């Protein structure tokens, strides 16, 4: 069984990959939309973490 550290590391790598992917695909030249999108993605990940992984 995977340890909690491994799960958290994989979770953070997924978060980073999704944020960077969204920046490159959708928000390349829009600073404020990029900022709002990144904040939204991080808030969703935090909510999911506290709901299912904690």
C-alpha positions in Angstrom: 0.0 0.0 0.0 1.2 3.5 -0.8 2.2 5.7 2.1 0.6 9.1 2.7 3.7 10.9 1.5 3.6 9.2 -1.8 -0.1 10.1 -2.2 0.6 13.7 -1.4 3.6 13.9 -3.8 1.5 12.4 -6.6 -1.4 14.8 -5.7 1.0 17.8 -5.9 2.5 16.7 -9.2 -1.0 16.4 -10.6 -1.9 19.9 -9.3 1.2 21.4 -10.9 0.6 19.6 -14.2 -3.0 20.8 -14.4 -2.1 24.4 -13.6 0.7 24.5 -16.1 -1.4 22.8 -18.8 -4.3 25.2 -18.3 -1.8 28.2 -18.5 -0.3 27.0 -21.7 -3.6 25.9 -23.4 -6.0 28.6 -22.3 -4.5 31.6 -20.5 -1.2 32.3 -22.2 -1.7 36.0 -22.9 -4.3 36.9 -20.2 -2.7 37.7 -16.9 -5.8 38.2 -14.8 -7.7 35.2 -16.3 -4.6 33.1 -15.6 -4.4 34.3 -12.0 -8.1 33.6 -11.5 -8.0 30.2 -13.2 -5.0 29.2 -11.1 -6.6 30.3 -7.9 -9.7 28.4 -8.8 -7.9 25.2 -9.7 -5.9 25.3 -6.4 -9.1 25.9 -4.4 -10.7 22.9 -6.1 -7.7 20.8 -5.3 -7.7 22.0 -1.6 -11.4 21.2 -1.3 -10.9 17.7 -2.8 -7.9 17.1 -0.5 -9.8 17.9 2.7 -12.9 16.1 1.5 -11.4 12.8 0.4 -7.7 12.5 1.5 -7.8 13.9 5.0 
